[in-house]
Amino acid sequence: MRLLFYLSGEFEELARIEAETFLSVFGGAAKDSDIQILVGECSEEVSGYFHRFGLIHEVSEHLFSCTSLEELKERFESIEIPDGKVCVRVRNIGKRKVDSLRLERELGAILWRKGARISVSEPDHIIKVYFSGRIHAGALLHETDRKQFLLRRPDLKPFFRPGAILPRIARSLVNIAGIREGIVLDPMCGTGTILVEAGLMGLEFIGIEAYRVIAEGCSINLQYYGLPKNVVIGDVKNMGLRDGSVDGIVTDFPYLQSTKSLGEIHELYSSALKEFERVLRENSRAVFLTNLDVDDLVKEHFEIEYKLYQRLHKSLTRRIYVCKK
């Protein structure tokens, strides 16, 4: 199947890696890209995994891509009419803007003349048309419920501490770890945002937290979402897990606040990365966030596949490392 992904514009680079990883996990590959758009092919049945998306807003069965309104209307003349009621939805996501409501009516009329039953309010099938750098059309398969991430904001959880990452980012990172089935490890789990998202995605997980009060709070959050309290008090520098026992690592390192702690931070990263390599299975990924450039330390244990930057505020730019063992 050829899939059309509509990506978040909030952190498009991360969303694109999420979509590319999704395709790779299921034996597929990206074939084309545009602004907030990725087109890829996948031979496996993947619809049962669409609920895992974090920064992928929609996925459709790709019908065609074109460059002009005239070609768009010509291609609509050859669209196969599905059983049931149909509607057309147009979205502007590039610099070129069109009158979306007028175009929806025009394209719907083309389908109606071909025998389609049109229903704007209760459609069985939705044809999506995205105006990006080019024009892309697809039959909608899935729309991510973005409201769920707002309802799971860190400050709305029973146990809260400042600094937790947002659920939609956490979920995207878990997807980028590339785990189809298996165990996600967060060895500095804090209040449990990453663990909650992994658990709600249907993955097994293990959390390690150095401080008892935080570990207990993390357990409260997991229980609140009906998830097992798989959290232990431990040390990321000596985790006590078997060699090659986890399928992916996703974590958020504590952020350096003062040069006085530079020595301690160096020891933390050096020892933690060594442990990451030890407990991670071969050809698996470690994905972590930090406010430091630690390329040299990472390269002692992993191949850096991606390194992204996210500016959070004036004095903090987050680095996201995607590393492969």
C-alpha positions as a Markdown table, in Angstrom:
| # | Residue | x | y | z |
|---|---|---|---|---|
| 1 | Met | 0.0 | 0.0 | 0.0 |
| 2 | Arg | 1.2 | 3.5 | -0.8 |
| 3 | Leu | 0.6 | 5.8 | 2.3 |
| 4 | Leu | 0.3 | 9.6 | 2.5 |
| 5 | Phe | 1.3 | 11.1 | 5.8 |
| 6 | Tyr | 0.2 | 14.6 | 6.9 |
| 7 | Leu | 2.8 | 15.7 | 9.5 |
| 8 | Ser | 2.7 | 18.2 | 12.4 |
| 9 | Gly | 4.2 | 21.6 | 11.6 |
| 10 | Glu | 5.1 | 22.1 | 15.3 |
| 11 | Phe | 8.3 | 20.0 | 14.9 |
| 12 | Glu | 8.2 | 18.8 | 11.3 |
| 13 | Glu | 11.7 | 17.3 | 11.3 |
| 14 | Leu | 10.8 | 15.0 | 14.2 |
| 15 | Ala | 7.5 | 14.1 | 12.7 |
| 16 | Arg | 9.2 | 13.2 | 9.4 |
| 17 | Ile | 11.6 | 10.8 | 11.2 |
| 18 | Glu | 8.6 | 9.3 | 13.1 |
| 19 | Ala | 6.9 | 8.5 | 9.8 |
| 20 | Glu | 10.1 | 7.2 | 8.1 |
| 21 | Thr | 10.7 | 5.0 | 11.1 |
| 22 | Phe | 7.1 | 3.7 | 11.0 |
| 23 | Leu | 7.6 | 2.7 | 7.4 |
| 24 | Ser | 10.9 | 1.1 | 8.1 |
| 25 | Val | 9.6 | -1.0 | 11.0 |
| 26 | Phe | 7.0 | -2.5 | 8.7 |
| 27 | Gly | 9.3 | -3.2 | 5.8 |
| 28 | Gly | 8.5 | -0.1 | 3.9 |
| 29 | Ala | 10.3 | 3.1 | 2.8 |
| 30 | Ala | 9.7 | 6.8 | 2.1 |
| 31 | Lys | 9.3 | 7.6 | -1.6 |
| 32 | Asp | 8.4 | 11.3 | -1.8 |
| 33 | Ser | 8.2 | 14.3 | 0.5 |
| 34 | Asp | 6.9 | 17.8 | 0.6 |
| 35 | Ile | 6.1 | 20.5 | 3.2 |
| 36 | Gln | 4.4 | 18.5 | 6.1 |
| 37 | Ile | 3.9 | 15.6 | 3.7 |
| 38 | Leu | 5.6 | 12.2 | 3.4 |
| 39 | Val | 4.6 | 9.5 | 0.9 |
| 40 | Gly | 5.8 | 6.0 | 1.4 |
| 41 | Glu | 5.2 | 2.4 | 0.4 |
| 42 | Cys | 4.5 | -0.5 | 2.8 |
| 43 | Ser | 3.7 | -4.1 | 2.0 |
| 44 | Glu | 2.3 | -5.1 | 5.4 |
| 45 | Glu | -1.0 | -4.4 | 7.0 |
| 46 | Val | -0.3 | -1.5 | 9.4 |
| 47 | Ser | -3.7 | 0.0 | 10.2 |
| 48 | Gly | -3.7 | -1.6 | 13.6 |
| 49 | Tyr | -0.7 | 0.6 | 14.6 |
| 50 | Phe | -1.9 | 4.0 | 13.5 |
| 51 | His | -3.2 | 4.7 | 17.0 |
| 52 | Arg | 0.5 | 5.0 | 18.1 |
| 53 | Phe | 1.2 | 8.2 | 16.2 |
| 54 | Gly | 2.4 | 11.3 | 18.1 |
| 55 | Leu | 3.3 | 14.0 | 15.5 |
| 56 | Ile | 1.6 | 12.4 | 12.5 |
| 57 | His | -1.8 | 14.1 | 12.2 |
| 58 | Glu | -3.3 | 12.0 | 9.4 |
| 59 | Val | -2.5 | 9.0 | 7.2 |
| 60 | Ser | -4.3 | 8.2 | 3.9 |
| 61 | Glu | -4.0 | 5.8 | 1.1 |
| 62 | His | -2.1 | 7.8 | -1.5 |
| 63 | Leu | -4.1 | 8.3 | -4.7 |
| 64 | Phe | -1.9 | 10.7 | -6.6 |
| 65 | Ser | 0.2 | 13.9 | -6.5 |
| 66 | Cys | 0.2 | 16.7 | -9.1 |
| 67 | Thr | 1.2 | 20.2 | -9.6 |
| 68 | Ser | -1.8 | 22.2 | -10.8 |
| 69 | Leu | -5.5 | 22.7 | -10.2 |
| 70 | Glu | -6.3 | 21.6 | -13.8 |
| 71 | Glu | -4.4 | 18.3 | -13.3 |
| 72 | Leu | -6.1 | 17.8 | -9.9 |
| 73 | Lys | -9.6 | 18.0 | -11.5 |
| 74 | Glu | -8.5 | 15.7 | -14.4 |
| 75 | Arg | -7.2 | 13.1 | -11.9 |
| 76 | Phe | -10.5 | 13.3 | -9.9 |
| 77 | Glu | -12.3 | 12.2 | -13.0 |
| 78 | Ser | -10.5 | 8.9 | -12.8 |
| 79 | Ile | -10.9 | 8.2 | -9.0 |
| 80 | Glu | -12.6 | 4.9 | -8.3 |
| 81 | Ile | -15.9 | 5.6 | -6.5 |
| 82 | Pro | -16.1 | 3.7 | -3.2 |
| 83 | Asp | -19.3 | 2.2 | -1.8 |
| 84 | Gly | -21.0 | 4.4 | 0.7 |
| 85 | Lys | -21.2 | 8.2 | 1.2 |
| 86 | Val | -18.2 | 10.3 | 0.2 |
| 87 | Cys | -16.9 | 13.8 | 0.8 |
| 88 | Val | -13.8 | 15.9 | -0.1 |
| 89 | Arg | -11.8 | 17.9 | 2.3 |
| 90 | Val | -9.1 | 20.3 | 1.2 |
| 91 | Arg | -6.3 | 21.6 | 3.4 |
| 92 | Asn | -3.9 | 24.4 | 2.8 |
| 93 | Ile | -0.5 | 23.7 | 4.3 |
| 94 | Gly | 1.9 | 25.4 | 1.8 |
| 95 | Lys | 2.4 | 28.9 | 0.6 |
| 96 | Arg | -0.1 | 28.5 | -2.2 |
| 97 | Lys | -3.6 | 29.1 | -0.9 |
| 98 | Val | -6.9 | 28.1 | -2.5 |
| 99 | Asp | -10.5 | 28.7 | -1.5 |
| 100 | Ser | -10.9 | 25.3 | 0.2 |
| 101 | Leu | -14.7 | 25.3 | 0.6 |
| 102 | Arg | -15.2 | 26.2 | -3.1 |
| 103 | Leu | -12.8 | 23.6 | -4.3 |
| 104 | Glu | -14.4 | 20.9 | -2.0 |
| 105 | Arg | -17.7 | 21.6 | -3.7 |
| 106 | Glu | -16.1 | 21.5 | -7.2 |
| 107 | Leu | -14.3 | 18.3 | -6.6 |
| 108 | Gly | -17.4 | 16.8 | -4.9 |
| 109 | Ala | -19.4 | 17.7 | -7.9 |
| 110 | Ile | -17.0 | 15.8 | -10.2 |
| 111 | Leu | -17.4 | 12.7 | -8.0 |
| 112 | Trp | -21.2 | 13.2 | -7.9 |
| 113 | Arg | -21.4 | 13.3 | -11.7 |
| 114 | Lys | -19.5 | 9.9 | -11.7 |
| 115 | Gly | -22.2 | 8.4 | -9.5 |
| 116 | Ala | -20.8 | 9.0 | -5.9 |
| 117 | Arg | -23.2 | 9.6 | -3.0 |
| 118 | Ile | -22.0 | 12.9 | -1.4 |
| 119 | Ser | -22.4 | 13.6 | 2.3 |
| 120 | Val | -20.5 | 16.4 | 4.0 |
| 121 | Ser | -21.9 | 15.7 | 7.5 |
| 122 | Glu | -21.9 | 11.9 | 7.7 |
| 123 | Pro | -19.4 | 10.5 | 5.1 |
| 124 | Asp | -18.2 | 6.9 | 5.1 |
| 125 | His | -15.2 | 7.9 | 3.0 |
| 126 | Ile | -13.2 | 11.1 | 3.0 |
| 127 | Ile | -10.9 | 12.1 | 0.1 |
| 128 | Lys | -8.2 | 14.4 | 1.5 |
| 129 | Val | -6.5 | 17.0 | -0.8 |
| 130 | Tyr | -3.4 | 18.7 | 0.6 |
| 131 | Phe | -2.0 | 21.9 | -1.0 |
| 132 | Ser | 1.6 | 21.8 | 0.0 |
| 133 | Gly | 4.5 | 22.6 | -2.4 |
| 134 | Arg | 2.6 | 20.3 | -4.7 |
| 135 | Ile | -0.9 | 18.9 | -4.5 |
| 136 | His | -1.4 | 15.4 | -2.8 |
| 137 | Ala | -4.6 | 13.4 | -2.7 |
| 138 | Gly | -5.5 | 10.4 | -0.6 |
| 139 | Ala | -8.3 | 8.3 | 0.9 |
| 140 | Leu | -8.3 | 9.0 | 4.6 |
| 141 | Leu | -7.4 | 6.0 | 6.8 |
| 142 | His | -6.7 | 7.6 | 10.2 |
| 143 | Glu | -6.9 | 10.9 | 12.0 |
| 144 | Thr | -4.9 | 11.2 | 15.2 |
| 145 | Asp | -6.9 | 12.4 | 18.2 |
| 146 | Arg | -4.8 | 15.4 | 19.2 |
| 147 | Lys | -7.0 | 16.3 | 22.1 |
| 148 | Gln | -5.8 | 13.3 | 24.0 |
| 149 | Phe | -2.3 | 14.8 | 24.4 |
| 150 | Leu | -3.8 | 18.0 | 25.9 |
| 151 | Leu | -5.8 | 15.9 | 28.4 |
| 152 | Arg | -2.5 | 14.1 | 29.4 |
| 153 | Arg | -0.5 | 17.3 | 29.9 |
| 154 | Pro | 2.1 | 16.9 | 32.7 |
| 155 | Asp | 0.4 | 19.5 | 34.9 |
| 156 | Leu | -2.9 | 17.6 | 34.7 |
| 157 | Lys | -1.5 | 14.3 | 36.0 |
| 158 | Pro | -1.9 | 13.3 | 39.6 |
| 159 | Phe | 1.8 | 13.7 | 40.3 |
| 160 | Phe | 3.5 | 16.6 | 38.6 |
| 161 | Arg | 7.0 | 18.1 | 38.6 |
| 162 | Pro | 8.1 | 20.9 | 36.2 |
| 163 | Gly | 10.2 | 20.1 | 33.2 |
| 164 | Ala | 8.4 | 17.0 | 31.9 |
| 165 | Ile | 8.2 | 16.7 | 28.1 |
| 166 | Leu | 4.9 | 16.9 | 26.3 |
| 167 | Pro | 3.0 | 13.7 | 25.7 |
| 168 | Arg | 2.9 | 14.1 | 21.9 |
| 169 | Ile | 6.7 | 14.6 | 21.8 |
| 170 | Ala | 7.2 | 11.6 | 24.1 |
| 171 | Arg | 5.0 | 9.4 | 21.9 |
| 172 | Ser | 6.9 | 10.5 | 18.8 |
| 173 | Leu | 10.2 | 9.6 | 20.4 |
| 174 | Val | 8.9 | 6.2 | 21.4 |
| 175 | Asn | 7.9 | 5.6 | 17.8 |
| 176 | Ile | 11.3 | 6.8 | 16.6 |
| 177 | Ala | 12.9 | 4.1 | 18.8 |
| 178 | Gly | 11.4 | 1.8 | 16.2 |
| 179 | Ile | 9.8 | -0.9 | 18.4 |
| 180 | Arg | 7.1 | -3.0 | 16.8 |
| 181 | Glu | 6.7 | -5.2 | 19.8 |
| 182 | Gly | 8.9 | -5.4 | 22.9 |
| 183 | Ile | 10.3 | -3.5 | 25.9 |
| 184 | Val | 10.9 | 0.3 | 26.1 |
| 185 | Leu | 13.3 | 1.4 | 28.9 |
| 186 | Asp | 13.3 | 4.8 | 30.4 |
| 187 | Pro | 16.2 | 4.7 | 32.8 |
| 188 | Met | 15.6 | 8.3 | 34.1 |
| 189 | Cys | 11.8 | 8.2 | 34.0 |
| 190 | Gly | 10.9 | 11.1 | 36.3 |
| 191 | Thr | 7.1 | 11.5 | 36.5 |
| 192 | Gly | 6.6 | 8.9 | 33.8 |
| 193 | Thr | 5.5 | 10.8 | 30.6 |
| 194 | Ile | 7.5 | 8.5 | 28.3 |
| 195 | Leu | 6.3 | 5.3 | 30.2 |
| 196 | Val | 2.6 | 6.4 | 30.0 |
| 197 | Glu | 2.8 | 7.0 | 26.3 |
| 198 | Ala | 4.6 | 3.7 | 25.7 |
| 199 | Gly | 2.1 | 1.8 | 27.8 |
| 200 | Leu | -0.9 | 3.4 | 26.0 |
| 201 | Met | 0.6 | 2.4 | 22.7 |
| 202 | Gly | 0.5 | -1.2 | 23.8 |
| 203 | Leu | 4.2 | -1.6 | 24.4 |
| 204 | Glu | 5.9 | -3.2 | 27.5 |
| 205 | Phe | 8.0 | -0.8 | 29.5 |
| 206 | Ile | 10.4 | -0.5 | 32.4 |
| 207 | Gly | 11.2 | 2.7 | 34.3 |
| 208 | Ile | 14.1 | 3.4 | 36.6 |
| 209 | Glu | 14.2 | 6.5 | 38.9 |
| 210 | Ala | 16.9 | 7.5 | 41.3 |
| 211 | Tyr | 14.7 | 9.2 | 43.9 |
| 212 | Arg | 12.0 | 7.3 | 45.8 |
| 213 | Val | 9.5 | 10.2 | 46.0 |
| 214 | Ile | 9.6 | 10.6 | 42.2 |
| 215 | Ala | 9.4 | 6.9 | 41.6 |
| 216 | Glu | 6.4 | 6.6 | 43.8 |
| 217 | Gly | 4.8 | 9.6 | 42.0 |
| 218 | Cys | 5.5 | 7.9 | 38.7 |
| 219 | Ser | 3.7 | 4.8 | 39.9 |
| 220 | Ile | 0.7 | 6.9 | 40.8 |
| 221 | Asn | 0.6 | 8.4 | 37.3 |
| 222 | Leu | 0.9 | 5.0 | 35.7 |
| 223 | Gln | -1.9 | 3.6 | 37.9 |
| 224 | Tyr | -4.1 | 6.6 | 37.0 |
| 225 | Tyr | -4.0 | 5.5 | 33.3 |
| 226 | Gly | -4.6 | 1.9 | 34.1 |
| 227 | Leu | -1.0 | 0.8 | 33.4 |
| 228 | Pro | 1.3 | -1.5 | 35.4 |
| 229 | Lys | 3.6 | 0.2 | 38.0 |
| 230 | Asn | 6.8 | -1.1 | 36.3 |
| 231 | Val | 9.1 | 1.4 | 38.0 |
| 232 | Val | 12.0 | 0.6 | 40.2 |
| 233 | Ile | 14.4 | 2.8 | 42.3 |
| 234 | Gly | 17.8 | 2.5 | 40.7 |
| 235 | Asp | 20.9 | 4.1 | 39.2 |
| 236 | Val | 21.1 | 4.7 | 35.4 |
| 237 | Lys | 24.9 | 4.2 | 35.8 |
| 238 | Asn | 24.4 | 0.7 | 37.0 |
| 239 | Met | 20.9 | -0.5 | 36.1 |
| 240 | Gly | 21.0 | -4.2 | 37.1 |
| 241 | Leu | 19.4 | -5.3 | 33.9 |
| 242 | Arg | 20.6 | -8.2 | 31.8 |
| 243 | Asp | 22.7 | -7.6 | 28.7 |
| 244 | Gly | 20.6 | -7.1 | 25.6 |
| 245 | Ser | 17.4 | -7.3 | 27.5 |
| 246 | Val | 15.5 | -4.2 | 26.1 |
| 247 | Asp | 14.3 | -3.3 | 22.6 |
| 248 | Gly | 14.6 | 0.4 | 22.8 |
| 249 | Ile | 15.6 | 3.2 | 25.2 |
| 250 | Val | 13.9 | 6.6 | 25.4 |
| 251 | Thr | 14.8 | 9.0 | 28.1 |
| 252 | Asp | 15.4 | 12.7 | 29.1 |
| 253 | Phe | 18.7 | 13.5 | 30.8 |
| 254 | Pro | 18.7 | 16.0 | 33.6 |
| 255 | Tyr | 19.6 | 19.4 | 32.2 |
| 256 | Leu | 22.9 | 21.1 | 33.2 |
| 257 | Gln | 22.2 | 24.2 | 35.2 |
| 258 | Ser | 25.7 | 25.2 | 36.3 |
| 259 | Thr | 29.3 | 24.7 | 35.2 |
| 260 | Lys | 30.0 | 23.6 | 38.8 |
| 261 | Ser | 28.3 | 20.3 | 38.0 |
| 262 | Leu | 30.2 | 19.7 | 34.7 |
| 263 | Gly | 32.4 | 16.9 | 36.1 |
| 264 | Glu | 29.3 | 15.1 | 37.6 |
| 265 | Ile | 27.5 | 15.5 | 34.3 |
| 266 | His | 30.4 | 14.1 | 32.3 |
| 267 | Glu | 30.5 | 11.0 | 34.6 |
| 268 | Leu | 26.7 | 10.6 | 34.3 |
| 269 | Tyr | 26.7 | 10.6 | 30.5 |
| 270 | Ser | 29.8 | 8.4 | 30.2 |
| 271 | Ser | 28.5 | 5.8 | 32.5 |
| 272 | Ala | 24.9 | 6.0 | 31.4 |
| 273 | Leu | 25.8 | 5.6 | 27.7 |
| 274 | Lys | 27.9 | 2.6 | 28.5 |
| 275 | Glu | 25.0 | 1.0 | 30.3 |
| 276 | Phe | 22.6 | 1.9 | 27.4 |
| 277 | Glu | 24.9 | 0.0 | 25.0 |
| 278 | Arg | 25.1 | -3.0 | 27.4 |
| 279 | Val | 21.3 | -3.5 | 28.0 |
| 280 | Leu | 20.1 | -2.6 | 24.5 |
| 281 | Arg | 19.7 | -5.4 | 21.9 |
| 282 | Glu | 21.7 | -5.3 | 18.7 |
| 283 | Asn | 20.5 | -3.0 | 15.9 |
| 284 | Ser | 18.2 | -1.2 | 18.3 |
| 285 | Arg | 17.9 | 2.5 | 19.1 |
| 286 | Ala | 18.5 | 4.7 | 22.0 |
| 287 | Val | 16.7 | 8.1 | 21.8 |
| 288 | Phe | 17.4 | 10.7 | 24.4 |
| 289 | Leu | 17.0 | 14.4 | 25.1 |
| 290 | Thr | 19.7 | 16.7 | 26.6 |
| 291 | Asn | 20.7 | 20.3 | 26.7 |
| 292 | Leu | 24.3 | 19.4 | 26.0 |
| 293 | Asp | 26.3 | 18.5 | 22.9 |
| 294 | Val | 27.7 | 15.1 | 23.8 |
| 295 | Asp | 28.6 | 13.7 | 20.3 |
| 296 | Asp | 32.1 | 12.5 | 21.3 |
| 297 | Leu | 30.7 | 10.5 | 24.3 |
| 298 | Val | 27.9 | 9.1 | 22.2 |
| 299 | Lys | 30.2 | 7.9 | 19.4 |
| 300 | Glu | 32.1 | 5.7 | 21.9 |
| 301 | His | 29.1 | 3.5 | 22.1 |
| 302 | Phe | 26.6 | 4.3 | 19.2 |
| 303 | Glu | 26.2 | 5.5 | 15.7 |
| 304 | Ile | 24.4 | 8.9 | 15.7 |
| 305 | Glu | 21.6 | 8.6 | 13.1 |
| 306 | Tyr | 20.0 | 11.9 | 13.8 |
| 307 | Lys | 20.7 | 15.0 | 16.0 |
| 308 | Leu | 17.9 | 17.6 | 16.2 |
| 309 | Tyr | 17.6 | 20.9 | 18.0 |
| 310 | Gln | 14.5 | 22.3 | 19.6 |
| 311 | Arg | 14.6 | 25.8 | 21.1 |
| 312 | Leu | 12.4 | 25.8 | 24.2 |
| 313 | His | 13.1 | 29.3 | 25.4 |
| 314 | Lys | 15.8 | 32.0 | 25.3 |
| 315 | Ser | 18.2 | 30.1 | 27.6 |
| 316 | Leu | 17.4 | 26.5 | 26.7 |
| 317 | Thr | 17.8 | 24.6 | 23.4 |
| 318 | Arg | 17.1 | 20.9 | 23.6 |
| 319 | Arg | 19.1 | 18.3 | 21.7 |
| 320 | Ile | 17.5 | 15.1 | 20.5 |
| 321 | Tyr | 19.9 | 12.2 | 19.8 |
| 322 | Val | 18.7 | 9.2 | 17.8 |
| 323 | Cys | 21.4 | 6.6 | 18.1 |
| 324 | Lys | 21.8 | 3.0 | 16.9 |
| 325 | Lys | 23.7 | 0.1 | 18.5 |
